[in-house]
Amino acid sequence: MFLIDKMIEKEKKRNKEMQDIYLKKINELPRGQLSIRVLNKNRKYCYLKYKENGKTITKYVGTIEVEDELRNKLLKRKHFENVLSLLKKEYLRMEKMEKIR
């Protein structure tokens, strides 16, 4: 086995571990879009909207005080999803490199 083959194998293993870590982090964070409704004498309430089994689910998450925290979590999830996508593309590219030898 050549040195480059060992490096690719090691990098594939590291990549797979990173994919698992990011997937776990993504599953811990809320999904969907933040929706703010004004009800009852101009009081604001936060809801999460997302699809589940083809149906749109609207879930109450609290009053306006939780908005900033929820926005940050949604942005963090989006970032992790982008990183996971890049890791998957990189993994496929390494598999192609293995086949070339």
Z-matrix of the N, CA and C atoms (Angstrom, degrees):
N
C 1 1.454
C 2 1.530 1 108.44
N 3 1.304 2 116.10 1 132.88
C 4 1.452 3 121.96 2 -179.37
C 5 1.523 4 110.58 3 -79.31
N 6 1.310 5 114.71 4 161.40
C 7 1.460 6 121.49 5 -179.94
C 8 1.535 7 111.22 6 -60.00
N 9 1.306 8 116.53 7 -41.41
C 10 1.475 9 120.41 8 -179.12
C 11 1.528 10 111.05 9 -63.85
N 12 1.326 11 116.45 10 -35.49
C 13 1.465 12 119.98 11 177.82
C 14 1.524 13 111.07 12 -64.87
N 15 1.325 14 116.19 13 -40.38
C 16 1.466 15 120.64 14 177.82
C 17 1.522 16 110.67 15 -65.10
N 18 1.320 17 115.84 16 -40.36
C 19 1.467 18 120.04 17 179.57
C 20 1.526 19 111.27 18 -64.52
N 21 1.307 20 116.16 19 -42.54
C 22 1.468 21 119.80 20 179.53
C 23 1.521 22 110.33 21 -65.11
N 24 1.316 23 117.17 22 -41.98
C 25 1.469 24 121.05 23 179.25
C 26 1.531 25 110.94 24 -63.12
N 27 1.327 26 115.82 25 -43.23
C 28 1.462 27 120.44 26 178.50
C 29 1.534 28 110.76 27 -64.13
N 30 1.304 29 116.55 28 -42.70
C 31 1.466 30 121.50 29 -179.83
C 32 1.532 31 111.27 30 -66.92
N 33 1.330 32 117.11 31 -37.44
C 34 1.469 33 120.35 32 176.04
C 35 1.520 34 111.03 33 -62.40
N 36 1.319 35 116.50 34 -41.57
C 37 1.464 36 120.82 35 179.21
C 38 1.530 37 110.29 36 -63.90
N 39 1.341 38 116.84 37 -44.99
C 40 1.456 39 121.12 38 178.60
C 41 1.524 40 111.16 39 -62.01
N 42 1.324 41 115.44 40 -41.89
C 43 1.461 42 121.08 41 179.65
C 44 1.529 43 110.65 42 -61.96
N 45 1.322 44 116.98 43 -44.42
C 46 1.469 45 121.24 44 -179.30
C 47 1.528 46 110.49 45 -63.36
N 48 1.332 47 117.05 46 -40.30
C 49 1.462 48 120.86 47 177.63
C 50 1.528 49 110.87 48 -63.42
N 51 1.331 50 116.04 49 -41.74
C 52 1.474 51 120.16 50 178.35
C 53 1.528 52 110.70 51 -64.64
N 54 1.329 53 117.01 52 -39.56
C 55 1.468 54 120.02 53 177.25
C 56 1.525 55 110.56 54 -59.80
N 57 1.327 56 117.16 55 -43.39
C 58 1.465 57 121.07 56 179.22
C 59 1.523 58 111.55 57 -63.01
N 60 1.332 59 116.83 58 -41.65
C 61 1.468 60 121.25 59 179.49
C 62 1.524 61 110.60 60 -63.12
N 63 1.341 62 116.28 61 -47.48
C 64 1.469 63 119.58 62 -178.74
C 65 1.526 64 111.39 63 -66.77
N 66 1.306 65 117.71 64 -36.86
C 67 1.463 66 120.43 65 177.93
C 68 1.526 67 110.69 66 -63.64
N 69 1.311 68 116.72 67 -39.89
C 70 1.469 69 121.01 68 177.90
C 71 1.532 70 110.19 69 -64.22
N 72 1.343 71 116.53 70 -43.69
C 73 1.466 72 120.48 71 178.95
C 74 1.526 73 111.24 72 -63.86
N 75 1.315 74 117.05 73 -40.08
C 76 1.468 75 121.44 74 179.45
C 77 1.523 76 110.29 75 -62.41
N 78 1.327 77 117.14 76 -43.04
C 79 1.456 78 121.00 77 -178.49
C 80 1.529 79 113.13 78 -67.83
N 81 1.334 80 117.38 79 -21.59
C 82 1.457 81 121.27 80 178.47
C 83 1.532 82 112.29 81 -80.44
N 84 1.324 83 117.17 82 -20.46
C 85 1.467 84 121.40 83 -176.45
C 86 1.531 85 110.96 84 -95.36
N 87 1.353 86 116.44 85 154.29
C 88 1.469 87 119.29 86 179.10
C 89 1.524 88 111.30 87 -68.25
N 90 1.327 89 115.70 88 154.22
C 91 1.463 90 120.08 89 178.57
C 92 1.524 91 108.72 90 -118.49
N 93 1.314 92 115.90 91 160.94
C 94 1.456 93 120.74 92 175.75
C 95 1.513 94 112.66 93 110.12
N 96 1.330 95 114.24 94 -162.75
C 97 1.452 96 122.28 95 -179.83
C 98 1.516 97 109.31 96 -118.16
N 99 1.314 98 115.00 97 146.59
C 100 1.456 99 120.45 98 177.86
C 101 1.521 100 109.29 99 -83.48
N 102 1.305 101 115.66 100 132.49
C 103 1.459 102 121.88 101 178.82
C 104 1.527 103 107.82 102 -128.02
N 105 1.333 104 116.22 103 132.84
C 106 1.464 105 121.17 104 179.81
C 107 1.522 106 108.21 105 -112.23
N 108 1.305 107 115.43 106 128.27
C 109 1.469 108 120.68 107 177.88
C 110 1.527 109 109.21 108 -115.67
N 111 1.317 110 114.91 109 142.17
C 112 1.455 111 120.35 110 176.15
C 113 1.526 112 107.35 111 -105.74
N 114 1.325 113 115.62 112 115.44
C 115 1.458 114 122.14 113 -177.76
C 116 1.533 115 109.38 114 -134.18
N 117 1.294 116 116.76 115 166.13
C 118 1.467 117 122.96 116 171.40
C 119 1.529 118 114.54 117 43.15
N 120 1.296 119 116.36 118 84.35
C 121 1.472 120 121.95 119 175.13
C 122 1.522 121 112.12 120 58.19
N 123 1.327 122 115.97 121 48.88
C 124 1.472 123 123.13 122 175.59
C 125 1.527 124 114.48 123 62.01
N 126 1.316 125 118.27 124 28.76
C 127 1.462 126 121.27 125 173.72
C 128 1.524 127 108.48 126 -86.64
N 129 1.327 128 116.16 127 138.44
C 130 1.464 129 121.29 128 -177.39
C 131 1.521 130 110.19 129 -101.31
N 132 1.348 131 114.31 130 138.34
C 133 1.462 132 121.83 131 -179.95
C 134 1.521 133 109.28 132 -130.16
N 135 1.328 134 116.83 133 143.11
C 136 1.472 135 122.66 134 -178.88
C 137 1.527 136 110.67 135 -100.58
N 138 1.320 137 114.47 136 137.39
C 139 1.464 138 122.03 137 177.37
C 140 1.522 139 108.75 138 -132.83
N 141 1.311 140 115.90 139 149.38
C 142 1.463 141 122.28 140 172.03
C 143 1.514 142 108.29 141 -104.29
N 144 1.323 143 116.62 142 131.72
C 145 1.459 144 121.49 143 176.63
C 146 1.525 145 108.02 144 -113.58
N 147 1.332 146 115.60 145 130.43
C 148 1.464 147 120.41 146 177.21
C 149 1.523 148 108.92 147 -156.44
N 150 1.322 149 115.59 148 164.55
C 151 1.456 150 121.17 149 179.54
C 152 1.510 151 110.09 150 -100.42
N 153 1.326 152 114.82 151 138.95
C 154 1.459 153 121.15 152 176.48
C 155 1.526 154 107.75 153 -142.70
N 156 1.325 155 116.29 154 119.84
C 157 1.467 156 122.37 155 -177.84
C 158 1.530 157 112.15 156 54.96
N 159 1.338 158 115.97 157 38.49
C 160 1.460 159 120.54 158 177.09
C 161 1.519 160 114.71 159 81.86
N 162 1.314 161 117.66 160 -1.74
C 163 1.466 162 121.36 161 -179.99
C 164 1.530 163 109.66 162 -109.38
N 165 1.328 164 115.78 163 144.01
C 166 1.451 165 120.25 164 176.03
C 167 1.524 166 109.06 165 -83.72
N 168 1.311 167 115.33 166 124.89
C 169 1.460 168 122.06 167 179.90
C 170 1.527 169 108.09 168 -108.12
N 171 1.321 170 116.70 169 131.78
C 172 1.453 171 122.52 170 174.66
C 173 1.519 172 107.06 171 -116.05
N 174 1.329 173 115.75 172 116.23
C 175 1.462 174 121.10 173 -173.71
C 176 1.532 175 109.71 174 -117.00
N 177 1.322 176 116.35 175 126.96
C 178 1.455 177 121.61 176 177.62
C 179 1.527 178 109.29 177 -71.51
N 180 1.347 179 116.89 178 131.12
C 181 1.457 180 119.94 179 -179.21
C 182 1.527 181 113.31 180 -120.09
N 183 1.320 182 118.81 181 -7.67
C 184 1.459 183 120.34 182 177.10
C 185 1.510 184 112.88 183 141.18
N 186 1.309 185 114.18 184 -175.55
C 187 1.459 186 119.84 185 178.90
C 188 1.523 187 109.50 186 -81.43
N 189 1.309 188 116.73 187 -176.94
C 190 1.458 189 122.58 188 -173.60
C 191 1.541 190 112.80 189 -61.28
N 192 1.334 191 118.27 190 -18.58
C 193 1.468 192 121.51 191 -178.95
C 194 1.535 193 112.34 192 -63.23
N 195 1.303 194 118.67 193 -26.52
C 196 1.469 195 121.32 194 -178.05
C 197 1.537 196 112.85 195 -89.58
N 198 1.332 197 117.04 196 0.16
C 199 1.467 198 120.88 197 -174.07
C 200 1.527 199 112.64 198 -59.94
N 201 1.332 200 118.00 199 -50.53
C 202 1.470 201 120.39 200 -176.97
C 203 1.523 202 111.93 201 -62.39
N 204 1.321 203 116.27 202 -44.71
C 205 1.468 204 120.50 203 179.67
C 206 1.531 205 110.71 204 -61.79
N 207 1.322 206 115.87 205 -42.97
C 208 1.459 207 120.50 206 -179.23
C 209 1.527 208 111.63 207 -67.19
N 210 1.333 209 116.68 208 -41.39
C 211 1.474 210 120.11 209 177.14
C 212 1.523 211 110.74 210 -59.78
N 213 1.334 212 116.60 211 -43.57
C 214 1.464 213 120.47 212 179.50
C 215 1.524 214 111.28 213 -62.20
N 216 1.321 215 117.06 214 -41.69
C 217 1.466 216 120.25 215 178.93
C 218 1.524 217 111.42 216 -65.21
N 219 1.335 218 117.13 217 -39.44
C 220 1.469 219 120.64 218 178.95
C 221 1.526 220 110.99 219 -66.90
N 222 1.340 221 116.80 220 -39.41
C 223 1.468 222 120.46 221 177.29
C 224 1.528 223 111.00 222 -66.35
N 225 1.321 224 116.07 223 -39.59
C 226 1.468 225 120.45 224 178.42
C 227 1.529 226 110.13 225 -63.53
N 228 1.340 227 116.74 226 -41.59
C 229 1.464 228 120.67 227 178.44
C 230 1.528 229 110.46 228 -61.49
N 231 1.334 230 116.48 229 -44.18
C 232 1.468 231 121.18 230 -180.00
C 233 1.533 232 110.13 231 -60.95
N 234 1.326 233 116.67 232 -42.44
C 235 1.462 234 120.87 233 178.64
C 236 1.531 235 110.68 234 -62.41
N 237 1.336 236 116.71 235 -46.11
C 238 1.461 237 120.57 236 179.17
C 239 1.527 238 111.60 237 -62.38
N 240 1.333 239 117.30 238 -37.34
C 241 1.464 240 120.71 239 178.17
C 242 1.523 241 110.62 240 -64.95
N 243 1.336 242 117.67 241 -38.63
C 244 1.463 243 121.27 242 177.57
C 245 1.530 244 111.17 243 -65.75
N 246 1.318 245 116.66 244 -42.96
C 247 1.468 246 120.83 245 178.79
C 248 1.528 247 110.00 246 -63.77
N 249 1.333 248 117.03 247 -42.62
C 250 1.463 249 121.00 248 178.75
C 251 1.525 250 111.14 249 -61.15
N 252 1.314 251 116.37 250 -40.26
C 253 1.463 252 120.47 251 178.19
C 254 1.533 253 110.95 252 -62.00
N 255 1.328 254 116.60 253 -42.92
C 256 1.469 255 120.36 254 178.13
C 257 1.524 256 111.52 255 -64.88
N 258 1.333 257 116.84 256 -39.07
C 259 1.461 258 120.02 257 177.94
C 260 1.522 259 111.73 258 -63.67
N 261 1.321 260 116.90 259 -38.79
C 262 1.463 261 120.48 260 178.86
C 263 1.525 262 111.03 261 -65.71
N 264 1.331 263 116.91 262 -41.06
C 265 1.468 264 120.52 263 177.70
C 266 1.524 265 110.54 264 -63.86
N 267 1.327 266 115.52 265 -41.62
C 268 1.460 267 120.31 266 179.14
C 269 1.529 268 110.66 267 -63.29
N 270 1.330 269 117.09 268 -39.59
C 271 1.465 270 121.92 269 179.85
C 272 1.536 271 110.38 270 -63.23
N 273 1.319 272 116.17 271 -43.83
C 274 1.466 273 119.67 272 178.54
C 275 1.518 274 111.08 273 -62.86
N 276 1.319 275 116.19 274 -38.14
C 277 1.461 276 119.57 275 179.06
C 278 1.532 277 110.64 276 -65.47
N 279 1.321 278 117.44 277 -38.66
C 280 1.474 279 120.37 278 178.09
C 281 1.516 280 111.06 279 -66.38
N 282 1.330 281 116.85 280 -36.08
C 283 1.469 282 119.90 281 176.59
C 284 1.519 283 110.69 282 -63.48
N 285 1.323 284 116.93 283 -39.63
C 286 1.475 285 120.36 284 177.37
C 287 1.527 286 110.34 285 -64.99
N 288 1.319 287 116.61 286 -38.26
C 289 1.471 288 119.99 287 179.30
C 290 1.525 289 110.89 288 -64.32
N 291 1.300 290 116.48 289 -35.79
C 292 1.474 291 120.52 290 178.06
C 293 1.523 292 111.54 291 -64.86
N 294 1.307 293 116.25 292 -37.17
C 295 1.466 294 120.04 293 -177.85
C 296 1.525 295 112.58 294 -72.43
N 297 1.307 296 116.75 295 -24.11
C 298 1.465 297 121.63 296 -176.60
C 299 1.533 298 111.37 297 -67.65
N 300 1.306 299 117.95 298 -34.53
C 301 1.458 300 119.45 299 -174.98
C 302 1.469 301 111.23 300 -57.98
